[in-house]
Amino acid sequence: MIKLIVRNLAVAAGIGNALVLSRQSGLAYAMCYKLWNDQQTRIDLTTIDRLCDVLGCSPGDLFVRETAAARSSKSAVRPIDKAAPAEAASADSTGSVTGNRCRRIRWID
């Protein structure tokens, strides 16, 4: 899998966040936010050119290829403990949920 490392290059260039990157490059903030957080799946050649101008790098510096071994170790899923009681994630009298698992909410753009 190929990943963008815009955040690393931007921090090295003295750019602290996606908003500053947006202002310096002239790209939309939403695009810069996705690039900053490595959520962008497609990128235009003009966008690559602007990023290279702002970050002072070549197009090849923006991309890193992640090996299959690194991907498999990151995506390893912990097995669920079947011996845990079923009421471990139940709500208590105050309405808060107890348990050790967080649920991640993902916004769709």
C-alpha positions as CSV (number, residue, x, y, z in Angstrom):
1,M,0.0,0.0,0.0
2,I,1.3,3.5,-0.9
3,K,1.0,6.2,1.8
4,L,1.4,9.9,1.7
5,I,3.8,11.4,4.2
6,V,2.7,15.0,3.8
7,R,2.6,15.6,7.6
8,N,6.2,14.5,8.1
9,L,7.5,16.7,5.3
10,A,5.3,19.7,6.4
11,V,6.6,19.6,10.0
12,A,10.1,19.4,8.7
13,A,9.4,22.5,6.6
14,G,8.0,24.3,9.6
15,I,4.3,23.9,8.8
16,G,2.5,23.0,11.9
17,N,-1.0,22.0,10.8
18,A,-3.3,21.5,7.8
19,L,-4.7,25.0,7.9
20,V,-1.3,26.5,7.5
21,L,-0.6,24.1,4.7
22,S,-3.8,25.1,3.0
23,R,-3.0,28.8,3.2
24,Q,0.5,28.4,1.9
25,S,-0.3,26.0,-0.9
26,G,-3.6,27.5,-2.0
27,L,-5.3,24.1,-1.8
28,A,-8.7,23.7,-0.1
29,Y,-8.6,23.1,3.6
30,A,-10.6,19.8,3.3
31,M,-8.0,18.5,0.9
32,C,-5.1,19.5,3.1
33,Y,-6.8,18.0,6.1
34,K,-7.1,14.6,4.3
35,L,-3.6,14.8,3.1
36,W,-2.3,15.7,6.6
37,N,-4.1,12.8,8.1
38,D,-3.3,10.3,5.3
39,Q,-7.0,9.9,4.4
40,Q,-6.8,11.0,0.8
41,T,-7.1,8.1,-1.7
42,R,-6.6,10.0,-4.9
43,I,-4.4,13.0,-5.7
44,D,-4.2,15.1,-8.8
45,L,-0.9,16.0,-10.5
46,T,-1.5,19.8,-9.9
47,T,-2.0,19.0,-6.2
48,I,1.3,17.1,-6.1
49,D,3.0,20.0,-7.9
50,R,1.7,22.6,-5.3
51,L,2.8,20.4,-2.4
52,C,6.2,20.0,-3.8
53,D,6.6,23.8,-4.2
54,V,5.5,24.5,-0.7
55,L,7.3,21.6,1.0
56,G,10.5,21.9,-1.1
57,C,10.6,18.3,-2.2
58,S,10.2,16.1,-5.2
59,P,7.1,14.1,-6.0
60,G,8.8,10.9,-5.0
61,D,9.4,12.2,-1.5
62,L,5.7,12.5,-0.9
63,F,5.0,8.8,-1.1
64,V,6.2,5.7,0.9
65,R,5.3,2.1,0.1
66,E,4.3,0.1,3.1
67,T,5.3,-3.5,2.9
68,A,2.8,-6.4,3.3
69,A,4.5,-7.5,6.6
70,A,4.1,-4.1,8.2
71,R,0.5,-4.0,7.1
72,S,-0.3,-7.4,8.5
73,S,1.2,-6.5,11.9
74,K,-0.7,-3.3,12.1
75,S,-4.0,-4.9,11.2
76,A,-3.7,-7.8,13.6
77,V,-6.9,-8.1,15.5
78,R,-6.9,-9.1,19.2
79,P,-9.1,-12.1,19.9
80,I,-12.2,-11.5,21.9
81,D,-12.1,-12.9,25.4
82,K,-15.0,-15.4,25.5
83,A,-14.6,-15.9,29.2
84,A,-15.5,-12.3,29.9
85,P,-19.0,-11.8,31.4
86,A,-21.7,-10.6,28.9
87,E,-22.6,-7.7,31.2
88,A,-19.1,-6.2,31.1
89,A,-20.3,-3.6,28.5
90,S,-23.7,-2.9,29.9
91,A,-24.9,0.4,31.0
92,D,-25.0,1.2,34.8
93,S,-27.6,3.2,36.7
94,T,-26.1,6.6,35.6
95,G,-26.4,5.7,31.9
96,S,-22.7,5.4,31.2
97,V,-21.3,2.4,29.4
98,T,-18.7,0.4,31.3
99,G,-16.2,-1.9,29.7
100,N,-12.7,-1.7,28.2
101,R,-13.6,-1.2,24.5
102,C,-14.0,2.1,22.8
103,R,-16.1,2.5,19.8
104,R,-14.7,4.7,17.1
105,I,-17.0,6.9,15.1
106,R,-16.0,7.7,11.6
107,W,-17.4,10.7,9.8
108,I,-18.1,10.2,6.1
109,D,-17.3,13.2,3.8
